[in-house]
Amino acid sequence: PSLIIAYCPGELHGIKGGLSKQQLVQKQAVECGYVTLYRYDPRNESPLTIDFTSPDFDKFQDFLMDEARYNNLVKINPEKAEELYNKARNDAQRRFNNLLARAK
């Protein structure tokens, strides 16, 4: 059996350019570290495999700004927005580093 945890943008994400860009957006999510591609197979000696090991976290906020749900934060609460974007990026880096450490 397999368990798939995936980033799958929907209409409510408010993707700039619409859902016709869904595959490109998924690729960008991995490239900036928003989502980590990995596999876990307990039958292997090293069961956890990271499939994309070089995310560019400098592009993290640019990725967020392409979705209305994050972009609107600047309009709603500009004082808090930057802090929340940085927290999201730091959390993504922490999750990635945690997975990377477990994959060794």
All heavy atoms as an XYZ file, in Angstrom:
846
protein
N       0.822     -1.201      0.000
C       0.000      0.000      0.000
C       0.862      1.260      0.000
O       1.983      1.249      0.468
C      -0.808     -0.106      1.272
C      -0.105     -1.091      2.134
C       0.702     -1.962      1.233
N       0.295      2.324     -0.515
C       0.984      3.612     -0.575
C       0.122      4.690      0.037
O      -1.100      4.634     -0.016
C       1.268      4.002     -2.024
O       2.137      3.093     -2.619
N       0.789      5.680      0.583
C       0.135      6.882      1.085
C       0.741      8.039      0.321
O       1.963      8.191      0.290
C       0.382      7.046      2.584
C      -0.070      8.364      3.195
C      -1.591      8.475      3.125
C       0.414      8.470      4.623
N      -0.098      8.829     -0.300
C       0.387      9.972     -1.060
C      -0.097     11.241     -0.380
O      -1.294     11.439     -0.184
C      -0.107      9.926     -2.520
C       0.418      8.672     -3.199
C       0.320     11.188     -3.267
C      -0.138      8.426     -4.571
N       0.856     12.078      0.000
C       0.558     13.390      0.549
C       1.032     14.374     -0.511
O       2.216     14.427     -0.821
C       1.288     13.615      1.888
C       0.878     12.537      2.878
C       1.008     15.008      2.417
C       1.694     12.518      4.148
N       0.114     15.129     -1.069
C       0.467     15.950     -2.225
C      -0.022     17.378     -2.074
O      -1.012     17.655     -1.398
C      -0.141     15.350     -3.489
N       0.695     18.279     -2.706
C       0.250     19.652     -2.846
C      -0.565     19.695     -4.122
O      -0.053     19.437     -5.205
C       1.451     20.599     -2.934
C       1.069     22.006     -3.324
C       0.425     22.839     -2.419
C       1.332     22.493     -4.591
C       0.061     24.115     -2.772
C       0.973     23.769     -4.950
C       0.340     24.577     -4.037
O      -0.033     25.847     -4.391
N      -1.818     19.998     -3.996
C      -2.715     20.008     -5.157
C      -3.551     21.280     -5.104
O      -4.584     21.329     -4.445
C      -3.602     18.774     -5.134
S      -4.617     18.626     -6.603
N      -3.099     22.330     -5.778
C      -3.814     23.597     -5.699
C      -5.214     23.502     -6.302
O      -5.435     22.802     -7.278
C      -2.940     24.567     -6.490
C      -2.101     23.724     -7.364
C      -1.952     22.401     -6.667
N      -6.118     24.203     -5.669
C      -7.492     24.244     -6.149
C      -7.908     25.677     -6.447
O      -7.125     26.619     -6.321
N      -9.153     25.832     -6.796
C      -9.677     27.139     -7.178
C      -9.516     28.175     -6.064
O      -9.217     29.339     -6.319
C     -11.150     26.991     -7.551
C     -11.779     28.255     -8.070
C     -13.226     28.052     -8.466
O     -13.604     26.922     -8.838
O     -13.979     29.032     -8.396
N      -9.702     27.763     -4.828
C      -9.644     28.699     -3.706
C      -8.225     29.184     -3.389
O      -8.054     30.142     -2.650
C     -10.276     28.074     -2.466
C     -11.773     27.800     -2.584
C     -12.292     27.118     -1.325
C     -12.540     29.075     -2.854
N      -7.210     28.521     -3.946
C      -5.848     29.002     -3.755
C      -5.638     30.326     -4.481
O      -4.767     31.103     -4.126
C      -4.819     27.986     -4.274
C      -4.654     26.797     -3.398
N      -5.356     25.635     -3.590
C      -3.866     26.583     -2.326
C      -5.000     24.751     -2.676
N      -4.095     25.311     -1.898
N      -6.436     30.561     -5.510
C      -6.304     31.807     -6.273
C      -4.985     31.916     -7.001
O      -4.308     32.934     -6.938
N      -4.603     30.871     -7.702
C      -3.340     30.838     -8.442
C      -3.379     31.872     -9.562
O      -4.312     31.900    -10.354
C      -3.105     29.445     -9.060
C      -3.206     28.373     -8.005
C      -1.808     29.408     -9.856
C      -1.993     28.020     -7.273
N      -2.335     32.712     -9.627
C      -2.242     33.669    -10.741
C      -2.091     32.891    -12.029
O      -1.226     32.031    -12.147
C      -1.051     34.605    -10.548
C      -1.243     35.602     -9.436
C      -0.062     36.540     -9.342
C      -0.246     37.506     -8.204
N       0.922     38.377     -8.041
N      -2.933     33.162    -13.008
C      -2.890     32.445    -14.275
C      -3.877     31.295    -14.331
O      -4.035     30.662    -15.358
N      -4.519     30.991    -13.202
C      -5.543     29.960    -13.180
C      -5.007     28.555    -12.993
O      -3.805     28.308    -12.958
N      -5.929     27.617    -12.888
C      -5.571     26.222    -12.624
C      -4.949     25.515    -13.818
O      -4.434     24.409    -13.673
C      -6.792     25.449    -12.132
C      -7.254     25.818    -10.723
C      -8.491     25.025    -10.348
C      -6.145     25.589     -9.721
N      -4.965     26.146    -14.979
C      -4.294     25.529    -16.126
C      -2.784     25.454    -15.882
O      -2.081     24.703    -16.541
C      -4.588     26.307    -17.406
O      -4.071     27.626    -17.316
N      -2.282     26.213    -14.905
C      -0.857     26.216    -14.543
C      -0.557     25.257    -13.395
O       0.526     25.291    -12.819
C      -0.438     27.619    -14.106
C      -0.405     28.660    -15.174
C       0.001     30.005    -14.616
C       1.199     29.896    -13.698
N       1.660     31.162    -13.146
N      -1.496     24.394    -13.046
C      -1.369     23.567    -11.853
C      -0.068     22.771    -11.811
O       0.613     22.744    -10.795
C      -2.561     22.635    -11.735
C      -2.528     21.784    -10.495
C      -3.773     20.933    -10.349
O      -4.633     20.921    -11.198
N      -3.860     20.219     -9.252
N       0.310     22.124    -12.894
C       1.538     21.314    -12.874
C       2.775     22.178    -12.685
O       3.697     21.800    -11.970
C       1.645     20.480    -14.140
C       0.644     19.349    -14.172
C       0.729     18.543    -15.449
O       1.002     19.076    -16.521
N       0.487     17.252    -15.336
N       2.797     23.348    -13.311
C       3.918     24.263    -13.143
C       3.994     24.743    -11.694
O       5.074     24.809    -11.103
C       3.780     25.467    -14.088
C       4.824     26.558    -13.939
C       6.218     26.023    -14.232
C       4.500     27.738    -14.838
N       2.850     25.042    -11.104
C       2.811     25.498     -9.716
C       3.303     24.395     -8.774
O       4.048     24.664     -7.822
C       1.386     25.964     -9.338
C       1.267     26.250     -7.861
C       1.017     27.199    -10.149
N       2.926     23.159     -9.042
C       3.403     22.046     -8.214
C       4.926     21.923     -8.321
O       5.609     21.693     -7.313
C       2.728     20.751     -8.632
C       1.269     20.705     -8.248
C       0.544     19.516     -8.854
O       0.872     19.056     -9.938
N      -0.461     19.023     -8.143
N       5.452     22.084     -9.502
C       6.905     22.023     -9.706
C       7.592     23.156     -8.935
O       8.601     22.944     -8.262
C       7.213     22.131    -11.200
C       8.682     22.084    -11.551
C       8.855     22.154    -13.063
C      10.296     22.011    -13.451
N      10.969     23.255    -13.718
N       7.031     24.358     -9.014
C       7.597     25.503     -8.295
C       7.528     25.295     -6.781
O       8.431     25.708     -6.055
C       6.861     26.786     -8.685
C       7.119     27.222    -10.104
C       6.190     28.348    -10.545
O       5.105     28.549     -9.989
N       6.616     29.077    -11.566
N       6.462     24.652     -6.304
C       6.325     24.378     -4.869
C       7.475     23.505     -4.372
O       8.002     23.724     -3.279
C       4.978     23.708     -4.591
N       7.888     22.552     -5.172
C       9.007     21.679     -4.804
C      10.322     22.446     -4.909
O      11.177     22.369     -4.024
C       9.031     20.418     -5.698
C      10.300     19.609     -5.463
C       7.797     19.570     -5.443
N      10.484     23.214     -5.972
C      11.744     23.925     -6.197
C      12.046     24.964     -5.120
O      13.204     25.216     -4.817
C      11.733     24.601     -7.568
C      11.818     23.617     -8.711
C      11.647     24.246    -10.077
O      11.210     25.422    -10.167
O      11.945     23.567    -11.069
N      11.016     25.574     -4.528
C      11.249     26.594     -3.506
C      11.209     26.018     -2.097
O      11.434     26.740     -1.130
C      10.239     27.728     -3.639
S       8.604     27.358     -2.988
N      10.895     24.735     -1.952
C      10.875     24.106     -0.647
C       9.534     24.131      0.057
O       9.421     23.708      1.200
N       8.502     24.620     -0.605
C       7.159     24.635     -0.005
C       6.680     23.206      0.248
O       6.019     22.932      1.248
C       6.202     25.379     -0.932
C       4.817     25.596     -0.379
C       4.572     26.631      0.517
C       3.752     24.792     -0.753
C       3.304     26.850      1.025
C       2.478     25.000     -0.248
C       2.267     26.039      0.641
O       1.010     26.247      1.140
N       7.052     22.304     -0.652
C       6.708     20.884     -0.554
C       7.990     20.091     -0.810
O       8.795     20.464     -1.653
C       5.653     20.497     -1.620
C       5.399     19.008     -1.639
C       4.360     21.247     -1.390
N       8.176     19.012     -0.073
C       9.336     18.148     -0.299
C       8.873     16.835     -0.919
O       7.921     16.223     -0.440
C      10.050     17.853      1.033
O      10.442     19.088      1.627
C      11.281     16.998      0.814
N       9.542     16.431     -1.988
C       9.257     15.137     -2.598
C      10.102     14.074     -1.903
O      11.326     14.179     -1.836
C       9.635     15.144     -4.089
C       8.778     15.974     -5.017
C       9.307     15.843     -6.443
C       7.333     15.548     -4.967
N       9.420     13.088     -1.367
C      10.149     11.994     -0.727
C       9.335     10.712     -0.815
O       8.145     10.722     -1.080
C      10.490     12.329      0.735
C       9.310     12.500      1.645
C       8.812     11.435      2.382
C       8.702     13.739      1.798
C       7.732     11.595      3.235
C       7.625     13.912      2.652
C       7.148     12.836      3.368
O       6.087     12.997      4.212
N      10.050      9.612     -0.604
C       9.424      8.277     -0.578
C       9.893      7.555      0.665
O      11.008      7.779      1.133
C       9.851      7.470     -1.809
C       9.255      7.969     -3.094
C       9.786      7.209     -4.277
N      11.089      7.795     -4.620
C      12.098      7.114     -5.096
N      12.006      5.825     -5.298
N      13.224      7.701     -5.387
N       9.048      6.695      1.157
C       9.412      5.878      2.308
C       9.056      4.434      1.987
O       7.910      4.111      1.719
C       8.660      6.334      3.563
C       9.070      5.568      4.785
C      10.210      5.924      5.489
C       8.341      4.478      5.221
C      10.610      5.205      6.612
C       8.726      3.755      6.340
C       9.863      4.128      7.021
O      10.258      3.404      8.121
N      10.073      3.583      2.004
C       9.869      2.156      1.756
C      10.581      1.388      2.863
O      11.813      1.272      2.852
C      10.421      1.757      0.386
C      10.092      0.326      0.015
O       9.694     -0.459      0.906
O      10.245     -0.027     -1.165
N       9.830      0.875      3.831
C      10.459      0.202      4.975
C      11.252     -1.044      4.607
O      12.025     -1.551      5.411
C       9.279     -0.134      5.888
C       8.081     -0.104      5.018
C       8.388      0.851      3.901
N      11.101     -1.539      3.385
C      11.852     -2.729      2.970
C      13.310     -2.411      2.678
O      14.148     -3.302      2.661
C      11.208     -3.344      1.721
C       9.775     -3.800      1.946
C       9.129     -4.205      0.663
N       9.050     -3.018     -0.198
C       8.531     -3.005     -1.421
N       8.060     -4.118     -1.941
N       8.475     -1.906     -2.114
N      13.630     -1.143      2.433
C      14.998     -0.744      2.093
C      15.844     -0.522      3.340
O      15.320     -0.217      4.411
C      14.989      0.539      1.263
C      14.328      0.341     -0.079
O      14.254     -0.766     -0.595
N      13.833      1.422     -0.652
N      17.168     -0.640      3.173
C      18.090     -0.386      4.274
C      17.964      1.065      4.745
O      17.965      1.353      5.930
C      19.523     -0.672      3.825
C      20.529     -0.557      4.937
C      21.911     -0.919      4.465
O      22.069     -1.849      3.658
O      22.847     -0.252      4.925
N      17.891      2.001      3.801
C      17.605      3.406      4.093
C      16.201      3.674      3.561
O      16.023      3.982      2.380
C      18.609      4.329      3.396
O      19.887      4.131      3.917
N      15.183      3.550      4.396
C      13.807      3.574      3.902
C      13.324      4.931      3.383
O      12.458      4.979      2.534
C      12.975      3.138      5.101
C      13.828      3.346      6.287
C      15.239      3.262      5.821
N      13.916      6.035      3.878
C      13.464      7.358      3.461
C      14.368      7.890      2.361
O      15.585      7.951      2.518
C      13.472      8.324      4.651
C      12.961      9.735      4.378
C      11.479      9.721      3.989
C      13.172     10.610      5.602
N      13.773      8.268      1.239
C      14.512      8.810      0.102
C      13.949     10.184     -0.237
O      12.743     10.325     -0.462
C      14.365      7.906     -1.139
O      14.801      6.595     -0.800
C      15.162      8.420     -2.304
N      14.825     11.190     -0.248
C      14.425     12.539     -0.659
C      14.658     12.620     -2.163
O      15.752     12.370     -2.647
C      15.255     13.620      0.062
C      15.204     13.446      1.578
C      14.810     15.014     -0.356
C      13.874     13.679      2.206
N      13.617     12.977     -2.916
C      13.710     12.987     -4.373
C      14.155     14.327     -4.952
O      14.483     14.407     -6.130
C      12.366     12.597     -4.994
C      12.027     11.147     -4.714
O      12.946     10.324     -4.634
O      10.831     10.834     -4.579
N      14.130     15.376     -4.167
C      14.590     16.691     -4.633
C      15.327     17.321     -3.472
O      14.727     17.728     -2.486
C      13.416     17.576     -5.068
C      13.844     18.858     -5.713
C      14.136     18.901     -7.065
C      13.972     20.021     -4.978
C      14.541     20.086     -7.675
C      14.377     21.202     -5.574
C      14.650     21.236     -6.926
N      16.653     17.389     -3.563
C      17.465     17.762     -2.403
C      18.035     19.173     -2.452
O      18.862     19.520     -1.621
C      18.627     16.774     -2.227
O      19.412     16.765     -3.412
C      18.129     15.391     -1.900
N      17.617     19.993     -3.393
C      18.203     21.339     -3.430
C      17.156     22.434     -3.626
O      17.208     23.172     -4.603
C      19.267     21.414     -4.526
O      18.700     21.064     -5.773
N      16.211     22.564     -2.696
C      15.237     23.646     -2.832
C      15.915     25.005     -2.664
O      16.887     25.137     -1.916
C      14.232     23.391     -1.722
C      14.890     22.496     -0.761
C      15.941     21.754     -1.508
N      15.409     25.992     -3.363
C      15.912     27.359     -3.275
C      14.937     28.156     -2.418
O      13.974     28.730     -2.918
C      16.035     27.962     -4.676
C      16.646     29.345     -4.666
O      16.904     29.882     -3.570
O      16.865     29.896     -5.761
N      15.202     28.187     -1.121
C      14.300     28.852     -0.191
C      14.239     30.364     -0.420
O      13.352     31.024      0.106
C      14.671     28.518      1.253
C      14.349     27.099      1.625
C      15.333     26.135      1.657
C      13.050     26.726      1.934
C      15.041     24.823      1.997
C      12.738     25.418      2.264
C      13.736     24.468      2.297
N      15.179     30.910     -1.196
C      15.111     32.334     -1.533
C      13.909     32.637     -2.424
O      13.466     33.782     -2.507
C      16.396     32.786     -2.243
C      17.594     32.785     -1.302
O      17.394     32.894     -0.068
O      18.735     32.675     -1.793
N      13.374     31.629     -3.087
C      12.204     31.806     -3.957
C      10.888     31.508     -3.230
O       9.827     31.574     -3.829
C      12.319     30.896     -5.181
C      13.479     31.236     -6.083
C      13.528     30.307     -7.266
C      14.697     30.650     -8.169
N      14.777     29.723     -9.312
N      10.975     31.189     -1.949
C       9.803     30.774     -1.182
C       8.713     31.849     -1.173
O       7.552     31.581     -1.480
C      10.221     30.425      0.248
C       9.155     29.742      1.047
C       8.996     28.375      0.971
C       8.322     30.463      1.879
C       8.010     27.726      1.703
C       7.338     29.830      2.613
C       7.185     28.467      2.519
N       9.085     33.079     -0.834
C       8.077     34.145     -0.758
C       7.518     34.479     -2.137
O       6.333     34.774     -2.267
C       8.634     35.395     -0.085
C       7.536     36.409      0.204
C       7.975     37.500      1.133
O       8.936     37.355      1.889
N       7.286     38.610      1.097
N       8.337     34.412     -3.176
C       7.835     34.639     -4.538
C       6.753     33.614     -4.873
O       5.746     33.944     -5.500
C       8.968     34.549     -5.566
C       9.975     35.678     -5.415
O       9.604     36.734     -4.878
O      11.125     35.484     -5.835
N       6.968     32.378     -4.453
C       5.971     31.334     -4.673
C       4.676     31.681     -3.945
O       3.583     31.576     -4.509
C       6.503     29.977     -4.201
C       5.472     28.894     -4.237
C       5.111     28.298     -5.430
C       4.818     28.496     -3.083
C       4.131     27.309     -5.481
C       3.844     27.511     -3.118
C       3.504     26.925     -4.317
N       4.788     32.103     -2.697
C       3.599     32.452     -1.927
C       2.817     33.591     -2.574
O       1.579     33.583     -2.566
C       3.980     32.847     -0.493
C       4.602     31.784      0.405
C       4.880     32.375      1.783
C       3.728     30.554      0.504
N       3.518     34.545     -3.131
C       2.853     35.724     -3.700
C       2.052     35.405     -4.959
O       1.241     36.210     -5.404
C       3.866     36.823     -4.012
C       4.506     37.432     -2.779
S       3.327     38.209     -1.666
C       3.097     36.953     -0.440
N       2.255     34.226     -5.531
C       1.478     33.811     -6.696
C       0.135     33.194     -6.325
O      -0.622     32.777     -7.195
C       2.273     32.823     -7.568
C       3.280     33.533     -8.450
O       3.150     34.755     -8.635
O       4.194     32.860     -8.958
N      -0.152     33.120     -5.019
C      -1.437     32.595     -4.563
C      -2.175     33.689     -3.806
O      -1.618     34.332     -2.911
C      -1.240     31.381     -3.646
C      -0.702     30.180     -4.360
C      -0.802     28.922     -3.523
O      -1.565     28.912     -2.531
O      -0.120     27.954     -3.876
N      -3.443     33.889     -4.164
C      -4.248     34.947     -3.559
C      -4.350     34.791     -2.051
O      -4.342     35.776     -1.316
C      -5.640     34.972     -4.191
N      -4.407     33.563     -1.568
C      -4.576     33.354     -0.123
C      -3.401     33.903      0.671
O      -3.548     34.299      1.824
C      -4.820     31.880      0.190
C      -3.668     30.977     -0.192
C      -4.053     29.530     -0.053
N      -2.936     28.670     -0.418
C      -2.687     27.533      0.157
N      -3.472     27.098      1.126
N      -1.684     26.783     -0.235
N      -2.201     33.937      0.088
C      -1.048     34.522      0.754
C      -0.873     35.984      0.359
O      -0.490     36.817      1.179
C       0.228     33.745      0.422
C       0.228     32.344      0.962
C       0.246     31.249      0.104
C       0.219     32.101      2.325
C       0.244     29.958      0.594
C       0.218     30.812      2.822
C       0.232     29.745      1.957
O       0.233     28.467      2.440
N      -1.117     36.285     -0.876
C      -0.956     37.633     -1.394
C      -1.884     38.607     -0.680
O      -1.525     39.759     -0.436
C      -1.225     37.633     -2.901
C      -0.730     38.866     -3.584
O      -0.952     39.964     -3.101
N      -0.064     38.687     -4.696
N      -3.082     38.163     -0.322
C      -4.048     39.033      0.351
C      -3.616     39.426      1.755
O      -4.094     40.421      2.289
C      -5.427     38.369      0.401
C      -6.092     38.375     -0.941
O      -5.843     39.245     -1.765
N      -6.957     37.404     -1.186
N      -2.727     38.670      2.343
C      -2.268     38.978      3.690
C      -1.612     40.355      3.752
O      -1.785     41.083      4.725
C      -1.301     37.898      4.180
C      -0.780     38.040      5.599
C      -1.941     38.086      6.598
C       0.154     36.898      5.922
N      -0.889     40.723      2.707
C      -0.243     42.030      2.661
C      -1.294     43.140      2.704
O      -1.083     44.182      3.313
C       0.625     42.168      1.391
C       1.233     43.551      1.281
C       1.714     41.119      1.378
N      -2.434     42.896      2.062
C      -3.505     43.893      2.041
C      -4.266     43.937      3.363
O      -4.677     44.993      3.821
C      -4.476     43.586      0.904
C      -3.827     43.603     -0.466
C      -4.763     43.053     -1.511
C      -4.003     42.841     -2.815
N      -4.730     42.017     -3.745
N      -4.452     42.778      3.972
C      -5.246     42.669      5.194
C      -4.459     43.093      6.429
O      -4.961     43.804      7.291
C      -5.765     41.227      5.369
C      -6.722     40.883      4.240
C      -6.432     41.039      6.719
C      -7.069     39.408      4.167
N      -3.205     42.644      6.510
C      -2.396     42.910      7.701
C      -0.929     43.090      7.307
O      -0.097     42.211      7.545
C      -2.555     41.760      8.699
C      -1.995     42.086     10.060
O      -1.255     43.046     10.232
N      -2.337     41.276     11.041
N      -0.597     44.225      6.688
C       0.769     44.414      6.188
C       1.838     44.376      7.284
O       2.962     43.958      7.025
C       0.730     45.790      5.516
C      -0.512     46.442      5.989
C      -1.443     45.375      6.446
N       1.487     44.789      8.512
C       2.476     44.796      9.598
C       2.905     43.377      9.968
O       4.050     43.132     10.305
C       1.903     45.479     10.853
C       1.468     46.912     10.660
C       0.067     47.047     10.086
O      -0.773     46.149     10.296
O      -0.185     48.043      9.393
N       1.991     42.457      9.896
C       2.251     41.072     10.320
C       2.685     40.176      9.153
O       3.283     39.125      9.373
C       0.961     40.522     10.946
C       1.099     39.231     11.659
C       1.604     39.431     13.056
C       1.485     38.121     13.810
N       2.256     38.089     15.008
N       2.400     40.602      7.923
C       2.621     39.750      6.753
C       4.061     39.264      6.635
O       4.300     38.063      6.483
C       2.207     40.488      5.482
N       5.008     40.158      6.706
C       6.418     39.783      6.533
C       6.852     38.767      7.592
O       7.544     37.799      7.297
C       7.310     41.026      6.576
C       8.717     40.784      6.092
C       8.781     40.465      4.611
O       7.945     40.951      3.827
O       9.697     39.705      4.217
N       6.416     39.000      8.821
C       6.741     38.072      9.907
C       6.174     36.676      9.618
O       6.853     35.664      9.817
C       6.162     38.603     11.221
C       6.367     37.688     12.400
C       5.637     38.181     13.638
O       5.324     39.380     13.732
O       5.379     37.339     14.511
N       4.941     36.624      9.132
C       4.311     35.333      8.846
C       4.951     34.645      7.646
O       5.112     33.423      7.647
C       2.811     35.523      8.631
C       2.041     35.921      9.893
C       0.609     36.283      9.549
C       2.094     34.821     10.924
N       5.333     35.415      6.631
C       6.021     34.823      5.474
C       7.352     34.215      5.913
O       7.716     33.115      5.483
C       6.259     35.857      4.378
C       5.010     36.410      3.750
C       4.951     37.728      3.333
C       3.878     35.619      3.553
C       3.811     38.245      2.750
C       2.730     36.130      2.976
C       2.704     37.443      2.575
O       1.573     37.950      2.007
N       8.093     34.935      6.749
C       9.380     34.425      7.234
C       9.191     33.183      8.099
O       9.984     32.242      8.018
C      10.130     35.504      8.010
C      10.682     36.582      7.109
O      10.971     36.349      5.935
N      10.809     37.781      7.643
N       8.149     33.183      8.923
C       7.871     32.002      9.745
C       7.549     30.796      8.870
O       8.043     29.690      9.114
C       6.720     32.275     10.709
C       6.417     31.086     11.610
C       5.302     31.390     12.568
C       4.954     30.261     13.493
N       5.285     28.927     13.153
N       6.753     31.001      7.830
C       6.407     29.903      6.917
C       7.663     29.359      6.244
O       7.841     28.144      6.126
C       5.398     30.376      5.882
N       8.528     30.256      5.800
C       9.780     29.827      5.156
C      10.660     29.056      6.138
O      11.186     27.990      5.811
C      10.526     31.041      4.619
C      11.873     30.704      4.042
C      12.631     31.931      3.660
N      13.998     31.590      3.356
C      14.860     32.404      2.818
N      14.499     33.627      2.506
N      16.083     32.025      2.585
N      10.811     29.578      7.349
C      11.631     28.901      8.359
C      11.056     27.534      8.706
O      11.801     26.568      8.894
C      11.771     29.762      9.605
C      12.609     31.003      9.362
O      13.408     31.056      8.442
N      12.406     32.019     10.191
N       9.733     27.441      8.802
C       9.091     26.157      9.074
C       9.347     25.164      7.943
O       9.607     23.985      8.180
C       7.589     26.332      9.288
C       7.253     26.997     10.608
O       8.141     27.112     11.478
O       6.089     27.421     10.769
N       9.278     25.645      6.699
C       9.539     24.769      5.544
C      10.985     24.288      5.556
O      11.253     23.115      5.289
C       9.226     25.508      4.241
N      11.919     25.178      5.864
C      13.328     24.778      5.941
C      13.548     23.753      7.051
O      14.287     22.790      6.873
C      14.216     26.006      6.187
C      14.376     26.880      4.970
C      15.221     28.101      5.258
O      14.895     28.885      6.145
N      16.287     28.266      4.504
N      12.903     23.965      8.198
C      13.031     23.038      9.309
C      12.497     21.656      8.942
O      13.138     20.633      9.197
C      12.297     23.585     10.536
C      12.388     22.717     11.770
C      11.545     23.263     12.923
N      10.208     23.691     12.545
C       9.181     22.876     12.303
N       9.335     21.572     12.373
N       7.995     23.365     11.989
N      11.322     21.623      8.283
C      10.748     20.331      7.867
C      11.665     19.631      6.862
O      11.895     18.430      6.954
C       9.357     20.538      7.245
C       8.284     20.836      8.251
C       6.897     20.811      7.620
N       6.762     21.685      6.465
C       6.399     22.956      6.535
N       6.115     23.514      7.698
N       6.283     23.673      5.437
N      12.186     20.406      5.896
C      13.080     19.816      4.897
C      14.338     19.262      5.558
O      14.740     18.130      5.290
C      13.453     20.853      3.835
C      14.442     20.335      2.846
C      14.034     19.492      1.823
C      15.781     20.642      2.950
C      14.952     18.986      0.914
C      16.701     20.144      2.042
C      16.277     19.308      1.029
N      14.962     20.043      6.435
C      16.185     19.586      7.107
C      15.931     18.375      7.977
O      16.774     17.482      8.084
C      16.809     20.727      7.918
C      17.387     21.794      7.027
O      17.802     21.537      5.890
N      17.411     23.022      7.517
N      14.764     18.325      8.598
C      14.388     17.172      9.410
C      14.293     15.913      8.535
O      14.814     14.846      8.882
C      13.068     17.455     10.125
C      12.679     16.369     11.093
O      13.474     15.494     11.441
N      11.450     16.404     11.542
N      13.618     16.032      7.400
C      13.516     14.887      6.484
C      14.880     14.483      5.950
O      15.195     13.298      5.855
C      12.572     15.214      5.317
C      11.090     15.178      5.615
C      10.289     15.727      4.442
C      10.652     13.753      5.929
N      15.691     15.475      5.603
C      17.026     15.206      5.067
C      17.881     14.463      6.103
O      18.567     13.488      5.757
C      17.693     16.516      4.675
C      18.852     16.461      3.716
C      18.459     15.787      2.407
C      19.397     17.846      3.447
N      17.789     14.857      7.348
C      18.554     14.180      8.416
C      18.060     12.738      8.601
O      18.863     11.840      8.843
C      18.433     14.954      9.722
N      16.782     12.526      8.488
C      16.222     11.176      8.645
C      16.535     10.271      7.465
O      16.537      9.050      7.595
C      14.715     11.250      8.828
C      14.300     11.847     10.131
C      12.805     11.992     10.193
N      12.411     12.637     11.423
C      11.443     12.197     12.194
N      10.758     11.126     11.861
N      11.146     12.830     13.302
N      16.817     10.872      6.312
C      17.088     10.077      5.110
C      18.504      9.532      5.096
O      18.824      8.696      4.263
C      16.846     10.931      3.859
N      19.349      9.963      6.000
C      20.756      9.500      6.008
C      20.931      8.255      6.815
O      20.226      7.888      7.650
C      21.649     10.608      6.538
C      21.654     11.795      5.608
C      22.532     12.871      6.131
C      22.499     14.057      5.157
N      23.314     15.139      5.538
